[in-house]
């Protein structure tokens, strides 16, 4: 029996209407998630960019951990800081700086183990929290973004089903057509060719966000809302220290690191944690990145003398746990090196364009039907270019004045939306905010260079500043394209008028 499916006009119309309603309902939040996520691909580079420094060294002697741990513990006690662990960021390809953390104290560490300045990544953390929680409390923001991921997946699937000639039109791009045809072709081509990437991002984002809902539900039902207990179960955290455990010397870092080198020499070490440092029962944990595996990492537990207690088995355990732990790197593009980050950045820009063009199509269609949503058009345009502008402005004001990036972003975005609802034109908001975004991106580089000098154009800082410059260049190119289109349109109108008068 031959099976065939030919969508009826009513089916296509229903799918198209449902697609438009879904897109409009989540357009602004979805756009914020897409823009912030595109930049967050370079999360590690932006962290190093915030505190540009030559202090980057992938090789650290075991004695440095001993010295740094002693100094950090002494500082914590001096400041009456409560803590139950000493955590180290081991220099690695993503973060080639040694960092020690005790309680709320977080310091860089010199090559001799001395504590240096405080670690400050507030702007990068703002960007990351904007992407996965919209700067809302995690219990609300993460599930909300997960739900947006579900809706995004629904948009992609409904968009594909709404185009019965999707293969035939795969190479159609009518640059010389009307504005609506241009937007339709741009939207459809990006939607078709990049749909595997878009679906992967939407599904993994939804999975990450909504899995937290399950954690919150389990915590509420069985652990009086204590999510940390759920994390202990999921990740097999170290046991609780016995009360008043007697003091003892810190672990033998040299023995632990030597044993780690013996059992897993090919794995890149990223994190070292001592639970209950200087107390009987202390445990050493080392996190690694496993080559050619998507899982977030592997973890090993050691006794203070360097003997192995157990290997967590994340990279070779049951398939369900491996799938769960692989979603993070797949979602953020943190695998297979820097070329993948570049690909994710470019595809992320395409996703932003896809969201914008989808809403533009709906707005143009309303105008063509004689029911223009003029105020909504202005607000949408203020958001399309105001959101990138607000992100760039938050970086400039944070670097220059240590201003709260969260407040700057949301106040700017909301203010622009409110003003656009009552004043201006769509074209006016478009050109004004594009120029403002170009200036803000350039200012981010200029202010950074004025603070960090030559360190602004090496290593991770070079990458981050290149992102700002390329963003400015891309928006400038869009301004040039708009100007050329308007010039040609005015010329064609003038010629038509002259021919008609003759």
N, C-alpha and C positions, 0 to 999 in steps of 0.2 A: 504494500500500500504506500503510495507516494504522499508524503506530507508536505504541505506548502502553507505559507502564511503571507497573505497579502493584506496589509492594513487598509481598512476602509477610511474614507475621508472623515467620518465621524470620530473614528479612533484616533486619527492623527490630530484632529482638532482638539479632542479631549486631552490628549497627552501634551499638546502645545499649551493649552490653557493651564493645565496643572503645573507644567514646567514654569510658566511665567509667574504664577501665584507663589510657588515655592521660592523662586529666585528673588522676588520682590520682598518677601517676608524676612528673608535672612541676608539681604544684599549687603547692608552696611557692616554687620558683624562678620559676615563671611569675608568681605573685602579686607577688614582689619586683620583677621586671622591670616589671610593670604599674604598681605603686604608684610606684616611682622614676621611671618614664617619664612618668607623669601630672604629677608635680611638675617634671620636667626640661623640660617644655614652656616653663617660665619660667626656663630656664637663664640667659639674659642678664640678666633682672631680678634673679635671686638673686646673680649676680656683683656687680652694682652695690649690692645690698642689703648684702652682706658688708662693703663699705667705702663706706657712704653718704657722699656729699659733694656740695657745690654746684659742684664743679669739673667742669662739663660744658659743652662748647662745640663746636658742629659746625663752626665756622669757624676755621681755623688758617692763619696766614701761612706761606709757604714758608720764610722765614728761621728759623722755630721748629724745623723739621726739621734745618736745618743746625746750629743751636746745640745741640739735644738730642743729635744724633749725635756731635758733637765731645765733649760732656761724658760721654756714655755710654761712648765708646771710651776716653777718658782714665781713667774709673773702672775699666773692665775691665782695662786695663793696670796700673793701680795695685794691683788685687787679683789680678794674675796669672791672670786669667780667659781661657781659650782661647775663641776665637770666629772664625767665618768670615763672619759677616753681622751687619748691624744691621737689626732689624725694628721697624716701627711699626704699631700699631693706629691707623688713621685714624679720627677721630671719625665715627660713623655712627649711624643710628637705633637700632640694637641696643646699641651701646656708644659713647655720645657722650663718650668720654674719650680723650685722646691718651696712648698708652703706648709706651715704647721698650724694646726687649729686646736685650741683647747677651750671648751665652752664657747663663749662669744668672742674670744680672742683669736684673730687670724692674722698671721704675719708671714712675710717672705723671709727666707733663710739664706744667709750668705754661704760661700763655699767653705768657711771654717765653722759653720754651725751657729754663728751669731744671728740674733733676731734683727730683722730690718723693719721697714715701714709696714703699716697696716695694708691689708688687701682690701681694695675698694672697687667693686664691679657693679655699682648701683645702676648705671645706665643699661648695661648688658642684661642685668637681672630684670629690669623693667621691660626690656624688649622680649625676653623669654616669657615672662609672666603675662605680657600682653598677648602673646601668641597662644599659650595653652590655658590661660584663665581669664583673659580680658581684664587683668588687674583686679579682679574680684576675689573675695575669699576663696581659697582652694576648694572648699566643700561645695561651693556654688559655681565657680568659674570653670573648673575642669569638666564637670558633667555637662555644662552648657556648651562648651567647645566640642565635647564629644558628640552632643546632639547635633551641632552644626555640621560635624563630619558626616553624620548619618544623612542629614538633609542634602549635603553636598553630593554624596553618593547617589541619592535619589535624583538630584538634578542631572547628574551625568547620564544615568540610565534612561531617565525620561527624555532627555535631550537627544540621545541616540535613537530612541524609539520614535521620536517625533519627526524623524527625517527618513522617509522610505527610500529616497534616492541618495543615501549617504555615500555609497560607493561611487555612483555615477558622478556626483558633484564634488568628489574628494579633491579635485585639482582646480576647481572653479574659484576664481578670485577676481571680482569685477571692480577694479580700482576706479574705472571711469564712470561707474554707475552712480545712482543716487546715494545719499548718506545711509539710507536704510539698507540698501543692497550691499554697500561696503561693510556695514556693521554685521549684517547677516553672514556674509562670506567669511569675514574675520572670525566671528564667533564659531561658525561651523567648522572651519578648517582647523582652528586651534582645538576645538572640542573633539574632533575626530582623531587627528594625528597624535595628540598628546593624551588621549583618553586612558591608556594604560597607566601612565604616570599619575594622572588626576585621580583615578580610581584607587591606586595604591596609597596615595596620600590621604584620601578621604577615608578609606577603610581603616588604615592604621591609626589615623587620628581619632576616629570614632571608637576604635577598640581601646586605645590608651585612655581616652577620656571616660568612656562608660565603664571600663573595668574598675575605675576608682569608685563608681557608684556602688558596685558590688562590695568593695572594701568598706565603704561607709555603712552599707546596709548590714554587713556581717558584724561590724563594730557596734552598731546600734542595737542589734538583736541579742548578741552574745557577750559583748565586752563593755557594756555601759558607755558606748560611744568612743572607746579608746582605740583609735586607729593604729597606734604604735604596736599594740598587741597583735593586730592583724598582720602588720609588717613583720613582726617577729616570726609569725607562723609561715608567711610566704617566703621570706628570705632567710629563715633560720638564723636570726640574729644571735649574738653572743648571750650567754646566760646572765641572769641578774647576780651581781656581786653579793657575797655574804656580808651581812651587816658587821661593821667593825673588824673587817678582815685585817690581819696584821700586815705591817709594811714590809716591803722587801725591795731588792734592787730592780731596776728596770730590765726589760728583756735583753738578751744578747742579740743585738741587731745584726751583727756580723754573721752569727751562726744562722739566723733566720734567712737572711738574704743569700747566704751561700747555699743553704738547702733549697731555696727557691730556684736558684740558678741551676742546681743539679737536677731537679725534678721537672722543670719546665723552662729550659733555656730559650725556647723560641717565642715564648709569650712575653709581650711588653707589659711591664709592671706600671700601674697607674696610681695605685693608692695603697697606703699602709696605715693600719689603725691598731692601736694598743688599747684594749678594753681593760679598765681598772688598773691603770698604770701605777707601778710601785706598790701593788697590793698582791697578796697571795691569791691565786686563782686568775691572775691576769692572762689574757689571751691575745695573740698577735694575728691580725688578718691582713692578707695581701690580695688586692684585686689586680687582675691582669686583663689584657685584651688578647683574645685568641686569634691568630692569623687565619685568614680565609674562612672565618665564621661570622655570621651576622649577630650572634648573641652579644648582649651588651658587655659581657665580660665573664670571667671565671673568678672564683674566690677560694682561697686556701686559709686554713686555720692552723696555727702553730703554738706549741708550748713555748714558754720563755727561753728554754735552752736551745730552741731551733728545731726540735723534732716536730714532724708533721702530725697534726691531729686528724685532719680530714681535708679532702678536696670536695668542694660543694657539688661539682658535677653539672654545672649549668650548660656547658658546651657539649656534654655527652649524655645528659640525662634523658628523661622522657620527652617525647616530641611536643607535648602540650606546653611544658615549661619553656622549651627552646623557641617555640613559635612566639610565646608571650614576650620573651626577652629579646627576640629579634625585631619586634615591631618598632622599638625606639630608634635604632640605627637606620632602619629602612625608612622611617618617617622623616628623619632629619638629614638623611644623606651622609651620615658619618661612617662611610665604609669605602674601601678601595681607593683611598687617597684623595688628593686635591681635585683632580679632574671631575670626580663625581660631584663635589661641592659646586663647581662651576656649572655643571649640567643642571643640578637642582636649582641653582640661582636663576638660570635662564628659563627653565621650565616653570619656576615659580612666578617669574614675570609674566609668562604666557598665561598662567592661571589667573593672575590679577586682571589681565586684559580680557580674559574669558568672562569673568564676573562683570566687569564694566560694560563690555559690549552686549552682554545679555540684557542688562537693564536698559541700555541705550536703545536696543531694538524695541523693547516694550514701550518706551517713552515716545519713540518716533512713530510707532504704529498708532498710538493714541492720538498723536498730533495729526497724522494723515486721516484718521477717522473723524476729525473735526472736534475732538474732545481733549485738547492739549492740557497737560498737567504742568503749567508753567512754573508754579512755585516749587513743585516736586523736582522739576528739571534743574532748577537753580540749586536747590539743596543737594541733590545728587552730585552735581558738578563740583560744588564746594567740598563734598566729601571725597570725591574721586581724587582731586589734587590736594585737598586740605589734609588728608590723613598722611600721605608721604611728607608733606610740608611739616606737619606737627611732629612727626618722628624725627626729622632732621633738625627742627628747631629745638626739640628736647635734648638732642645730643650737644648742640652748640651751647645752650644755656647751662647744661650740666657741667660741661668742660670749663666754661668761662666763669660761672657763678655758683657752681654746685647746687643749682636749682633742682627741685624735685621733678624728675622726668615724668612721673605719673601725672602730676598736677598740670605741668606744661602741656602734655599731649592732650589730655581730656578737656582742659579748659579751652585750648586752641580749637580742637575739633568741634566741640559743642558751640562755641562762640561763632565760628564760621558758618555752621549750619543754621543757627538762629538768624544771623544777619542776612544770609542768603535767602531765607524764607520771605524776607520783606524788601530786599533791595537788590539792585544790580541786574545783569543779564547773564544768560548761560555762557555766551562767548566771553563776556567780560570776566566772569569768575574763572573761566578756563585759563585765559592768558595770564591773568593776575597771579593765580596760585601756581601756575607752572613756572613763571619767572621767580616767584618767591621761593619755590622749592629748589630751583637751580642755585639761587643765592645762598639758601640755608645749607645745601650740600657743600658748596664751595667754602662757606664760612666754617663748617665742621673741620675741613682740612686745614684751613688757615689758622684757626684757633688752636688746633692740635699741634701744628708745626710751631706756633709761637710758644707753646708750653714745653714741648719735648724736643724741639730742634731737629738734629739729624736723625734721632731715633724714630721720627715720624715716617721715614721712608726706607725702613729696613724691616725684614722679617714680617711678623703678623701685622704690624702697623702699616706697612706698605700695602698689604692686601686690603685692610679695612679702609684706608684712605682711597685706594683704587676703586672700591665699591662706591664710595661717595662720588668720586669723579666720574665714574662710568654712568651712575644714575643721573648726574647733572647733564652729561653729554647726551644720554638717551632722551631726556626730557627736552633738551635744546633741539635735538633732531625732530622731535614731534612738533615743536613750535615752528621750525622751518618748514616742515611738511604742511602744516596748517596755513602758513603764510603763502606758500606756493599755490595751494589749492584755491585759496581766496583770490589770489592775483589772477589765476587762469579763469576762474569763474567770472570775475569782474570783466576780464578782457572779452570772454565769450559773450557776456551780456551786452557789452558795448558794441561789439561787432554785429550782434543780432539786431540791436536797436538801429544801428546805422544802415544795415541792409533793409530793415523794415521801412525806414523813413524814405529810402530811395524808391 
